[in-house]
Amino acid sequence: MENLLPNNILQLSISEIIQLVQDIWDTIAISSEEVTINDSQKQ
């Protein structure tokens, strides 16, 4: 998964896309402390 341009992503298998999404989610979870949300977003 070196070159992740939109057209290349569409050529991945379903399992590869799921793994990519999991990797992205893990990255977001690790850096979630850097993200601030306001009160209306919390609701």
C-alpha positions as CSV (number, residue, x, y, z in Angstrom):
1,M,0.0,0.0,0.0
2,E,2.7,2.4,-1.0
3,N,0.9,4.8,-3.4
4,L,-2.6,5.6,-2.0
5,L,-4.0,7.8,-4.7
6,P,-7.8,7.5,-5.0
7,N,-7.6,5.5,-8.2
8,N,-5.1,3.1,-6.6
9,I,-7.3,2.6,-3.5
10,L,-10.2,1.5,-5.7
11,Q,-8.0,-1.2,-7.1
12,L,-7.3,-2.7,-3.6
13,S,-9.2,-5.8,-2.5
14,I,-11.9,-5.5,0.1
15,S,-9.6,-6.9,2.8
16,E,-6.9,-4.4,1.9
17,I,-9.3,-1.5,2.1
18,I,-10.6,-2.7,5.4
19,Q,-7.0,-2.9,6.7
20,L,-6.3,0.6,5.4
21,V,-9.4,2.0,7.2
22,Q,-8.3,0.2,10.4
23,D,-4.8,1.7,10.1
24,I,-6.2,5.2,9.5
25,W,-8.6,4.8,12.5
26,D,-5.7,3.6,14.7
27,T,-3.7,6.7,13.7
28,I,-6.7,8.9,14.5
29,A,-7.2,7.2,17.9
30,I,-3.5,7.7,18.8
31,S,-3.6,11.4,18.0
32,S,-7.1,12.0,19.3
33,E,-5.7,13.9,22.3
34,E,-4.7,16.6,19.8
35,V,-8.3,17.0,18.6
36,T,-10.6,19.4,20.4
37,I,-14.3,19.4,20.1
38,N,-16.8,22.0,21.3
39,D,-19.9,21.3,23.5
40,S,-22.3,21.2,20.5
41,Q,-20.1,18.5,18.8
42,K,-20.1,16.5,22.1
43,Q,-23.9,16.4,22.1
